[in-house]
Amino acid sequence: MSRELTPQETAERSLITTYRKSLWNPFIAAVKRYELVSPGDHIAVCVSGGKDSFVLAKLMQELQKHTDRPFRLCFLAMDPGYNPANRALLEENAERLGIPLTVFKSDIFDVTVQVDKNPCYLCARMRRGFLYAKAAELGCSKIALGHHFSDVIETTLLGLFYGAQLQAMPPKLRSKNFPGMELIRPLYCVHEDAVVNWRNYNGLRFLQCACRFTESRDASGDGIGQSKRQEVKLLLRELKRTNPNIEKSIFRAIHGVQLDTFPGFKHRGAAYTFTDIYNRSPGLDGGGDA
């Protein structure tokens, strides 16, 4: 008679069996394509308490088990001011899934609750700063965040629609304030639907954002509230009804930007105009016949 698997074992096995094609394979594809993990790395996996960061933590554990290029992991969870029930849920899920969390506190919720303009942006910036600092204190060379394929697409559209810019979310970037530290996004090729399916398959319940702004959104009844990201999610859902591949098209587009056709762009903080480039490059024709 076979032994019944523990919740941790079931979750781990499902990553490389039931959800191999939708989670494990695209995760490995991103790690390889963007060279996110190198031998000798010490990576701080940042666990917010949500579904994305927990699946990232489990995938990174599996990668560490199976790789022939050894690296070290630690798992950081920042408590930005959770109520006792949310803090307990975070710790219970970590124990259930076998993730050894290092939890530290901050006062981010107390600060952002007083801000009316762009509180979510401020919260994200502050969270990242605290995580970088803690990772550096622990001797880490990289921090890994749970942003996935769907976040990449939505962020690109948010910048276009509301930020007046064509700007994507890169798979990795160097920290300006913490020299030698990199941020990586190993879920870059993983669709959110796959994460949701894995969560439901394992009967797991994770934190949402757990702040008053998302509580307001959830109470609105339409799934939108004041969140522009939720608007974009619903827009993409509608567009996929007639074009199921629309997200793939956007993803491919940010990998094949045709700078010669743009009237202006920025590179490493410097601005370039089409006229400047055009006058310096006699062969530039704008990408087509006049």
Long-range contacts (C-beta under 8 A, 24 or more apart in sequence): 7-96, 7-97, 7-202, 7-203, 8-96, 8-97, 8-98, 10-202, 11-58, 11-97, 11-198, 11-202, 11-204, 12-58, 12-61, 12-62, 12-98, 14-198, 14-201, 14-202, 15-55, 15-58, 15-59, 15-62, 15-198, 16-62, 18-201, 19-194, 19-197, 19-198, 19-201, 22-190, 22-191, 22-193, 22-194, 22-197, 23-55, 23-59, 23-190, 23-194, 23-195, 23-198, 24-59, 24-62, 26-149, 26-189, 26-190, 26-191, 26-194, 27-59, 27-63, 27-186, 27-187, 27-189, 27-190, 28-63, 29-189, 30-171, 30-185, 30-186, 30-187, 30-188, 30-189, 30-190, 31-63, 31-186, 33-171, 33-189, 34-171, 34-172, 34-184, 34-188, 36-144, 36-171, 36-172, 36-184, 36-185, 36-186, 37-63, 37-67, 37-69, 37-71, 37-184, 37-186, 38-69, 38-71, 39-69, 39-70, 39-71, 40-70, 40-71, 41-71, 41-72, 41-141, 41-142, 42-71, 42-72, 42-73, 42-74, 42-138, 42-139, 42-140, 42-141, 42-142, 43-71, 43-72, 43-73, 43-74, 43-140, 43-141, 43-142, 43-143, 43-144, 43-184, 44-73, 44-74, 44-75, 44-76, 44-131, 44-134, 44-135, 44-138, 44-140, 44-142, 44-143, 44-144, 45-73, 45-74, 45-75, 45-76, 45-143, 45-144, 46-76, 46-77, 46-78, 46-131, 46-143, 46-144, 46-145, 46-146, 47-75, 47-76, 47-77, 47-90, 47-94, 47-99, 47-101, 48-77, 48-78, 48-127, 48-146, 48-207, 49-77, 49-82, 49-86, 49-89, 49-90, 49-93, 49-206, 49-207, 49-210, 50-146, 50-206, 50-207, 50-208, 50-209, 51-195, 51-196, 51-199, 51-204, 51-206, 52-146, 52-147, 52-148, 52-187, 52-192, 52-195, 53-145, 53-146, 54-93, 54-97, 54-99, 54-204, 54-206, 55-146, 55-187, 55-190, 55-195, 55-198, 55-199, 56-144, 56-145, 56-146, 56-186, 56-187, 57-97, 57-99, 58-97, 58-99, 59-186, 59-187, 60-144, 60-186, 61-98, 61-99, 74-102, 74-135, 74-138, 74-140, 75-99, 75-100, 75-101, 75-102, 76-101, 76-102, 76-104, 76-131, 76-134, 76-135, 76-138, 76-143, 77-101, 77-102, 77-103, 77-104, 78-103, 78-104, 78-105, 78-106, 78-108, 78-127, 78-130, 78-131, 78-134, 79-103, 79-104, 79-105, 79-106, 80-106, 80-107, 80-108, 80-109, 80-123, 80-127, 80-211, 81-105, 81-106, 81-107, 81-108, 81-109, 81-110, 82-109, 82-207, 82-210, 83-210, 86-207, 86-210, 89-205, 89-206, 89-207, 90-207, 93-204, 93-205, 93-206, 96-204, 97-204, 102-134, 102-138, 104-130, 104-134, 106-130, 109-211, 112-211, 113-211, 113-212, 119-213, 120-213, 120-227, 123-211, 128-183, 129-177, 132-175, 132-177, 132-178, 132-181, 133-178, 135-181, 136-178, 136-181, 140-181, 141-180, 141-181, 141-182, 142-181, 142-182, 142-183, 142-184, 143-181, 143-182, 143-183, 143-184, 144-183, 144-184, 144-185, 144-186, 145-183, 145-184, 145-185, 146-185, 146-187, 147-185, 147-187, 147-188, 148-185, 148-187, 148-188, 148-190, 148-191, 148-192, 148-195, 149-187, 149-188, 149-189, 149-190, 149-191, 149-192, 149-247, 149-251, 150-191, 150-192, 150-193, 150-233, 150-247, 151-192, 152-188, 152-251, 152-254, 153-236, 153-247, 153-250, 153-251, 154-229, 154-232, 154-233, 154-236, 156-250, 156-254, 157-232, 157-235, 157-236, 157-250, 158-228, 158-229, 158-232, 161-228, 161-232, 162-228, 166-257, 166-262, 168-254, 191-247, 258-287, 260-284, 260-286, 260-287, 261-286, 261-287
